[in-house]
Amino acid sequence: MERYLRQKELVCQECLKNSSVLIAGVGGLGGFSSLYLALAGVGTIILVDQDVVEVSNLNRQVLYRKEDIGRDKVYVAAKRLREINPEINVIPIKKRISEEFDIPHRVDVVIDGMDNLEGRFILQEFSLRREIPYIFGAVEGYMGMVTFIDKTTKKLQDFFTKISQKAPQVLGATAGMIASLQTLEAMKYLSGKGDLLRNRLLIYDALSTNFMEVKL
């Protein structure tokens, strides 16, 4: 298909078309991830978020505009993604990630776009319970980190025990960098390409323009 001509030798396009990706949190991380997955032609994108668009989101959350303030993020995001690529299926779910979280849809991989540790632990357990790979990503300031978690790897609790309770300072470009890495991990997994970040935590420091890999 002409739309995907420039990536046809890099990914399994049919694999992407037949895949379903859940993105939990459609903010600075999840917005970028959903955008790139939509552009790449992932067949079904499931968006989960309970928040509305706020003014302070607009410095880094690429799917929203000033006129969206006060609207539910998942529905605004779903509309934008459908406009960007009408060929894909976007399922918006306005729901909090809680202990009871579950959905009836098939999911092939989960991307973490959340901003609180409790929700991340719950999301990870949801993924592992259903034997779905979970791609962790987090940003604060000029720093970001990414790893790939499944039943064969270390878990969040093994290396990530606490996070600041105050709202972090975040640059849109840092969120975009980490979300891009998460998206690449998802596309590699769905296409059966390359080496994934299993038991490897990739840390990005934008101030020094350095990547550091920590073996888990």
C-alpha positions in Angstrom: 0.0 0.0 0.0 1.3 3.4 -1.0 0.7 4.9 2.4 3.3 2.6 4.0 5.7 2.4 1.0 8.6 4.0 2.9 8.5 1.5 5.7 7.6 -1.8 3.9 11.1 -3.2 4.2 11.4 -2.2 7.9 8.3 -3.8 9.5 5.8 -6.5 8.8 3.0 -4.3 7.6 0.4 -7.1 7.7 1.5 -7.9 11.3 0.9 -4.2 12.3 -2.5 -4.2 10.5 -3.6 -7.2 12.4 -2.3 -6.0 15.8 -4.0 -4.4 18.8 -2.1 -2.0 21.1 -3.4 -0.7 24.4 -2.1 2.7 25.4 -2.8 3.6 29.1 -2.6 7.4 29.5 -3.0 9.6 26.5 -0.8 12.5 27.6 2.8 13.4 26.9 4.0 9.8 26.4 0.8 8.2 25.2 -0.1 10.9 22.8 3.1 10.6 20.9 3.0 6.8 21.0 -0.6 6.7 19.7 0.3 9.2 16.9 3.2 7.2 15.6 1.4 3.9 15.9 -1.5 5.4 13.9 0.8 6.7 11.2 2.5 3.3 11.0 -0.8 1.5 10.4 -1.4 -0.5 13.6 -4.8 -1.9 13.0 -6.4 -1.3 16.4 -5.3 1.3 19.0 -7.1 1.2 22.4 -6.8 4.4 24.4 -7.5 4.4 28.2 -7.6 7.6 30.2 -9.9 9.2 32.7 -8.7 12.8 32.5 -9.8 15.9 30.6 -7.6 18.3 28.7 -6.0 21.1 30.8 -4.1 24.2 29.9 -0.9 22.8 31.4 -1.1 19.8 29.1 -0.6 21.9 26.0 3.2 22.3 26.2 3.8 18.6 25.5 0.6 16.7 24.6 0.5 16.8 20.8 -3.0 15.6 20.1 -4.7 18.5 21.9 -5.5 22.2 21.1 -6.7 25.1 23.1 -10.3 24.5 22.1 -10.1 21.0 23.6 -9.7 22.3 27.2 -12.2 20.6 29.4 -13.0 17.8 27.0 -12.3 14.1 27.7 -8.8 13.2 26.4 -9.7 9.8 25.1 -12.4 11.0 22.8 -10.4 14.0 21.5 -7.4 11.8 20.9 -9.5 9.1 19.2 -11.0 11.7 16.8 -7.6 13.1 15.9 -6.1 9.7 15.3 -9.0 8.7 13.0 -8.5 11.9 11.1 -4.7 11.1 10.7 -5.3 7.6 9.5 -8.9 6.6 8.6 -7.8 3.1 7.9 -7.3 2.1 11.6 -9.7 1.3 14.4 -9.4 3.5 17.5 -11.2 2.4 20.7 -11.5 5.1 23.4 -12.2 4.0 26.9 -12.7 6.5 29.7 -11.6 4.6 32.7 -9.2 4.7 35.6 -6.5 2.1 35.9 -7.5 0.4 39.2 -7.2 -3.0 40.7 -10.5 -4.0 38.9 -9.2 -2.8 35.5 -10.0 -5.1 32.6 -11.3 -4.8 29.1 -13.0 -7.2 26.7 -10.8 -6.5 23.8 -7.8 -8.5 22.4 -4.5 -6.8 23.2 -1.1 -7.8 21.8 1.1 -5.2 23.6 0.6 -2.6 26.3 2.3 0.8 26.3 2.6 2.7 29.5 1.8 6.4 29.2 1.0 6.9 32.8 2.3 9.4 35.4 1.9 7.6 38.7 3.6 4.5 40.1 0.6 2.8 41.6 -1.2 2.8 38.3 1.9 1.5 36.6 2.1 -1.5 39.0 -1.6 -2.3 38.3 -1.1 -2.0 34.6 1.9 -4.2 34.7 -0.1 -6.9 36.6 -2.9 -6.6 34.1 -0.5 -7.2 31.3 1.3 -10.1 32.9 -1.9 -11.8 34.0 -3.0 -11.8 30.4 0.5 -12.7 29.2 0.8 -9.4 27.2 4.1 -7.6 27.0 4.3 -4.3 28.8 6.5 -1.4 27.6 7.4 0.9 30.4 8.3 4.5 29.9 8.8 7.5 32.2 10.0 11.0 32.0 11.0 13.8 34.3 12.8 17.0 33.4 15.6 16.1 30.9 15.6 12.4 31.8 13.7 9.5 30.6 13.7 5.7 30.7 12.3 2.7 28.8 12.2 -1.1 29.3 10.3 -4.1 27.9 8.6 -6.3 30.5 7.1 -9.8 30.0 6.8 -13.0 32.0 10.5 -13.8 31.4 12.0 -10.5 32.7 12.4 -8.5 35.8 9.4 -6.5 37.0 9.0 -2.8 37.9 9.2 -3.6 41.6 12.8 -5.0 41.0 14.2 -1.6 40.0 11.6 1.2 40.5 10.4 1.6 44.1 9.4 5.2 44.5 8.6 8.3 42.5 8.1 12.0 43.5 4.5 12.7 44.5 4.7 16.3 43.1 3.9 17.0 39.4 7.2 16.6 37.6 8.6 19.2 35.2 8.4 17.8 31.7 9.5 19.0 28.3 7.6 17.9 25.3 10.7 16.9 23.4 11.8 14.6 26.2 8.4 12.9 26.3 8.5 12.6 22.5 11.9 10.9 22.6 10.9 8.3 25.2 7.5 7.7 23.5 9.3 7.2 20.2 11.5 4.5 21.9 8.4 2.8 23.4 6.7 2.9 20.0 9.8 1.3 18.3 9.8 -1.5 20.9 6.2 -2.2 20.2 6.7 -2.2 16.4 9.7 -4.4 16.7 7.8 -6.9 18.9 4.8 -6.9 16.6 7.0 -7.4 13.5 9.3 -9.9 15.1 12.3 -7.6 14.4 15.5 -6.8 16.4 16.4 -7.1 20.0 14.0 -5.9 22.6 14.8 -4.2 25.9 14.2 -7.3 28.0 16.1 -7.0 31.3 17.6 -3.8 30.1 16.7 -0.3 31.3 17.5 2.3 28.8 18.1 5.8 30.4 18.3 9.0 28.3 19.9 12.2 29.6 19.0 15.0 27.2 21.4 17.5 29.0 24.4 15.4 28.1 22.8 13.8 25.0 23.8 10.4 26.4 22.1 7.0 26.6 22.9 4.6 29.4 21.8 1.0 29.6 21.4 -0.7 32.9 21.3 -4.5 33.0 18.4 -5.7 35.2 
